[in-house]
Amino acid sequence: MRGNAKIRAAVAALAATAASAALAAPASAGVLVKSATDCDAPVASQPFARFGDGASYKLVGDGGFESGAAGWTLGGGAKVVAGNEAYDVSGAGDGYSLSLPAGSSATSPTVCVGLEEPTLRLFACKNSGLLSTMAVSIKVETSLGLVVTVPIGVDLGGDWHPTLPMIMVGNLLPLLPGDKTPLQFQFTPRLGGRWQIDDVYVDPWRRI
């Protein structure tokens, strides 16, 4: 278990909101449910330990972009480029990241999350655009089968750096420990600029 009292308090506060939102996706229908592929026990590591975050995380599907953004939906010129994030947290042999120019977007493969997966964290780099920011959202299914987009965070940029943990909200929809809901992550530069992202992780709230 993580000892981050602030994050746990925020998760608890958001649970009441999620319970009344009626957004829980049905377990046997919907495009996100059908495309969910990682609902089993995650392979966990501690990629942010050197930054004071000792939590265990699981890598989102091809979240290191070493397989050409397999399973990702890219638009507006987003593409895999040579050059890894500066810390090689997923392995010294990694050599790629995702380039996101102005007007582009990237949507991750479907990820299964639950009460045990409260946060998203990744590495980001802003290459240009003084006022540009990186908007991060989740796409989650309503009980009617509609996919809605919910903002969860913004990164202000800089050289390669770990983003702050972003509370997902959508992980609260199952309401019961052990239950899962499928969602996707969307990354979009705002106010112009050119960005790179790499090593996209979800915190499964457990130790190795």
N, C-alpha and C positions, 0 to 999 in steps of 0.2 A: 504493500500500500504506500502511496505517496504521503509525505508529511506536509504538503502545501495546503495550509488551512484556508488561505484566501480562495484558491481554486475550488476547494470542496464547498466552501460557503456559497460561492457563486453558482456551483452546480445545484446545490440544494435549493437555492432561491429560484432558479430557472425551472426546476422540476414542476412546481405548481403551475407555472405558465404553460409548460408543455402538456401537462395533464388536461388542461381545459381547451387546448388548441384543436383537439380532434384531428391531428395530422397523421396518426399512426397508419402506416401502410399495411394492407391486408397481406397475410403471410403467403398467399398462393396466387397473387395476381399483380400485374403492373410491370412496366418495363424495367424499373430498377430492381425489383425483386427477382425477375427472371435473369437479369444479367449479373447478379451478385455471385462472386466466385470465391471469396476469402472468408467464409463464415466459420471456418474451423479455428482451432487454437493457433494463435499467431506465433511466428518465430520472432522473438524479442531481442533487442540489443539496447545499449545505452549510448546513443550517438551524441547526446548533449552533455555528457558527464563533465567534460572539460570546461563547460560554461556554467557549472554550478547546478545543473539539472540532472539529478541521479535517477530519474524515472526511466523505466523500460518503455521502448517504443517498437511499433511494427511499421515496416516500410509499406506505403501504398503501392499498388501494382505498378511495376516499372517506375517507381518514384525516384529512382536514380538516373533514369533515362539512358541506361546502358544498352537497352534493347530497342532503341529508336522510338521511344514513347509508345510502346505496344499497349493497346487498349485505351489510349488517350484520344480525345477529340480535339484537334488543333484547328484554329481558324485565324484569318487575318494576317498570315505570315509567320505565325508561331512555328518554330522548328527546332529540332535537336541540333546542337552545335558542339564542336570540340571545345574542351575546357571544363574541368570539373570544379565544384565548389572548393574553396581554398583549404579545407580541413580534412578532406578525404575520409569522412566519418564512416562511409559504407565500404571502404577498402581502398588501399593505395593504388590498385589497378584500375580504378574508375577514371574515365576520361571524358565524360559528356555531361551536358546540362541542357536546359530548355531555354531558348531565346524567345522573348516576348516583346516584339516591337509595338509602337503605338498603334492602336486599333485592333490588336490581336486578342486572343483569349485561348485558354487551355482548360479542358475539363477532364478530370481523372477518370479511370475506370471506377465501377461501382465498388464501394467498400462497405462491409458490414460493421456496424458499431452498436454499442449498447451502453448501459450505465457505467461499465468498466472502461469505456474509451471516451474520456471527457474532452480531450484537447488535440489540436492539430499543430504541428510545428515543422518548419522547413528552413532551407537556406535560400537567401535572396541576395541579388546584387543589382543596383541601379546604375546603368552605364551612362545614361544621359537623361536630361529633363529635370531642371532644378525643382519644379513644383510637382513633378509626377509622383504618384503613389501606386502601390499595388493593392487592389481590392481582392479580398478572398471571400467567397460565398460557398454555401452548400446548396445542392439541389436535392430535394427530398419529396417523396410522394405523399399526397393527401389520401384520406380514406376513400375519396372518389376517384382515385387513380390519376389525379392531376399532379404534374411535377412543378413545384414552386421553388424559387430561388430566395435564399435568406442570407444576408450579409453576416459574416462572423468576425471580420477583422480587416485591418489596413496596415500595410508596412510602408514606412516613410523613406526607406532606401539607405544607400551607402555602399561601400565595398562589401564583398562577400561577408555575410553575417547570419547567425541564427535569428529567425524571427522570434518575437514573443509568443508564448503559448496562446492559441486561440480557442476559446471555449466553443464547442460545436453546436450546442442546443439540440440538434437533431438526434444526438445520442440518447436524449432523455425520453424520446417518444415511446420506446418499449415499456418503460416504467418499472419493469421487473428485472432483477439481476439475472443474467443468462440469456435474456431475450435480445434479439438483434433487429436493427432496421437498416435497410440499404440506403446509401446516399452517395453523391459525387461531390468533389471539390472543384470549384471554378476559380481561375486566376485571371485577372484582367487589369492591365495597366490603365491608369487614369491620368488625364491631363498630359497626354503625350508621353515622351520618354521611351527608353528601351531598357528592358529588364532581362535578367536571367534568374531562373529558379532551379533548385536541385535538391535531392534527398528529402522527399516529402514523407513525413512520418505522422502516425497516429499513436497517441499514448494509450496503451491498454491497461494502465493503472495497476501494474503488477511488477514484481521484481523477477529477475532471471533466476 
